[in-house]
Amino acid sequence: MNSRHLSQFEFCPRLPALAISTLPPLQPIREAIKAHIAAGLRPVLSAAPVTSTIDFLNEAASAGFLYPSGDPFTLAQDYSCWLDGALRIVEELGLRLTPAPPAVAAGKRIQIESAYTDASTLHLFLIGSDPDESKWPILLAQLAEPLTIELHLFPLPSARGGRLSTPLTIAYRHPLTGSLRLATLDGETNFSAKWTRVGRWEEEFGWGNWRDGIDRDQCIDQIYRHFTIYPERDPDALREIREDAAAIAAAIPLPHPRLRENCSICPYARICHAEKEVDHVDDDARSLVTVH
Ligand code: SF4
């Protein structure tokens, strides 16, 4: 069991038991990216060869993913480009870390996802733009009682208009000069419709040049954010965290009702609701497709 299962319980109490026992028929691509970045951290943080981007594309070409609306091939390449860039930024930090031990709550060992440590500092590498989105990994990290928690956040926006528009993936080409920009600068609003979008993978831009563009266009904070958290020291507060974690961990294996408002965006909808289709609607509408 890991910290993600505790977060899933708060999304739907039925979900973590399903996630522990079976893979969904197809993973939403955003969830797949989280798993691949988690897998890529260990080699990056121990200076071993990293194969996450290739593994991700192989999975896109074999099992496939659930995609937001758009061309699956383009989206898979955009997301793989984001994954590659995020791991390069982690590499740039120059950290050498080992996986953090699990938190223990009422005798249950709960792995803290994407948590690594050196002598006194626990590092959390998470997808999201706000520490509040990472409730359970941060709570469980406090149970390890490090001196500080260094939170490394990688914002991952939703795909829009069939592309994943982040400065790790997409540049904008000026209609007249052909110059490329990764982000608007202070005082600018948006790139007009005349600027064309071009993916890093589409023109095989070298990472060195792209990284220079991130500095030039001052957009690292759209890619990576770092926070230092000073953990809770109050024994009563730590006991409360431990008790809450233990209560959720104990409740996960119990049966729970299945009709939830979140079913339409859940990858287990076709298992929980095998007898009927669940509509996939809105911007996160997903089509069942495989990239070849
Ligand atoms: S399909 Fe619905 S009931 Fe089943 S795990 Fe997902 S959110 Fe929960």
Residues whose N, C-alpha, C, O or C-beta is under 5 A from the ligand:
A	BS01	SF4	C12 R14 L15 P257 R258 L259 R260 N262 C263 C266 Y268 A269 C272
